[in-house]
Amino acid sequence: MKAQKRQPKGADGSGRFVVERHPESDLVLADEDEKRANDETKRLERLPKTLGALKSSLNKADELASLGRDRFDHDWIVQDAAVTVLTQIGEDVKRLPKTFTAARPNIEWSKIAGVRGKLTHDYVDLDHELVWGALMQDISTLRGALDQ
């Protein structure tokens, strides 16, 4: 299939475009609004898989928390596992459709996604107290929202 060019909606040609992969892997230019709508549709289609991955990560977080604070404080493997699980939770949250997150406004979705960025980019200055706090408190709050 040949790549297609999409014309801007405005007659003056001022529409902004983004590059998007076509399902048949040809490159297509798409309007930003169209891309957002396509992304949301894809996220809705992947929702069961995303929720399954998220619940699996929450179970792992619960298991790590059950090891106790002393083990967490003295075992770098447990600390690294906790960081990895929390990173995956943040990544999964970023993949949730906006309709899903908007229906659960009591959860601070952007903060959860932001933790992922902090864990992956600022790992040198990582505060293990915050990691432990997330394992002990934030995971149960998130699980409650998902069980609704």
C-alpha positions in Angstrom: 0.0 0.0 0.0 1.3 3.4 -0.9 1.8 6.0 1.8 -0.9 8.6 1.9 -0.7 12.3 2.7 -3.5 13.8 4.6 -4.4 17.5 4.0 -4.8 19.9 6.9 -8.4 20.7 8.0 -7.8 24.4 7.8 -7.8 26.1 4.3 -4.8 28.1 5.3 -2.7 24.9 5.6 -1.8 25.6 9.3 -2.9 22.2 10.6 -0.2 20.3 12.7 0.7 16.8 11.7 2.3 13.9 13.4 3.8 10.8 11.9 1.9 7.6 12.6 2.3 4.0 11.5 -0.4 2.7 9.3 -1.6 -0.8 10.2 0.0 -2.1 7.1 3.2 -0.4 8.2 3.3 2.4 5.6 4.0 5.8 7.0 1.1 8.1 7.1 0.7 11.7 8.2 -2.2 12.2 10.5 -3.8 15.2 12.2 -3.0 15.4 15.9 -6.7 15.1 16.9 -7.0 12.0 14.6 -3.9 10.5 16.2 -5.3 11.1 19.7 -8.6 9.4 18.7 -6.7 6.5 17.2 -4.5 6.1 20.3 -7.6 6.1 22.6 -9.2 3.4 20.4 -6.1 1.3 20.6 -6.0 1.7 24.4 -9.6 0.7 24.7 -8.9 -2.4 22.6 -5.9 -3.3 24.8 -7.7 -2.5 28.1 -8.2 -6.2 29.2 -4.6 -7.0 28.5 -3.4 -3.8 30.2 -5.5 -4.4 33.3 -4.3 -8.0 33.5 -0.7 -6.8 33.4 -1.4 -4.1 36.0 -3.1 -6.6 38.4 -0.2 -9.0 38.0 2.2 -6.2 38.9 0.1 -5.2 41.9 0.2 -8.8 43.1 4.0 -8.8 42.8 4.1 -5.5 44.8 2.0 -7.1 47.5 4.3 -10.1 47.6 7.4 -7.8 48.0 5.7 -5.8 50.7 4.8 -9.0 52.6 8.6 -9.7 52.9 8.7 -6.9 55.5 10.5 -3.6 55.9 13.6 -5.1 57.4 14.2 -7.4 54.4 13.5 -4.5 52.1 16.0 -2.2 53.9 18.8 -4.8 53.8 18.3 -6.6 50.5 19.2 -4.8 47.3 17.5 -7.5 45.3 14.2 -6.8 47.0 14.7 -3.0 46.5 15.5 -3.4 42.8 12.5 -5.7 42.4 10.3 -3.1 44.0 11.6 -0.4 41.7 11.0 -2.6 38.7 7.4 -3.5 39.7 6.6 0.1 40.4 8.0 1.1 37.1 5.9 -1.4 35.3 2.8 -0.2 37.2 3.5 3.3 36.0 4.0 2.1 32.5 0.7 0.2 32.6 -1.1 3.2 34.0 0.1 5.3 31.0 -1.5 2.8 28.7 -4.9 3.1 30.3 -7.6 4.8 28.2 -8.7 8.3 29.3 -12.3 7.1 29.6 -11.1 4.5 32.2 -9.0 7.0 34.2 -11.6 9.7 34.0 -14.2 7.4 35.5 -11.9 7.0 38.6 -11.0 10.6 39.5 -10.1 9.6 43.1 -6.8 8.1 41.8 -4.0 10.4 40.9 -3.1 8.8 37.6 -0.6 11.4 36.5 1.3 11.0 39.8 1.5 7.2 39.3 2.8 7.7 35.8 5.2 10.3 37.1 6.6 7.9 39.6 7.6 5.7 36.7 9.6 8.6 35.2 11.3 9.3 38.6 12.2 5.7 39.1 13.7 5.2 35.7 15.5 8.6 35.3 16.5 9.6 38.8 17.5 6.2 40.1 20.8 7.6 41.5 18.9 9.8 43.9 16.2 7.3 44.6 14.6 7.6 48.0 13.9 4.1 49.2 11.5 5.4 51.9 9.2 6.6 49.0 9.5 3.2 47.3 8.5 1.4 50.5 5.6 3.9 51.1 4.3 3.2 47.6 4.4 -0.5 48.2 2.6 -0.2 51.5 0.0 2.4 50.8 -0.4 3.4 47.1 -0.7 -0.2 45.9 -3.8 -0.9 48.0 -5.4 2.4 46.8 -4.8 1.5 43.2 -6.1 -2.0 43.7 -9.3 -0.7 45.2 -9.9 1.6 42.2 -9.4 -1.3 39.8 -11.7 -3.6 41.7 -14.6 -1.1 41.2 
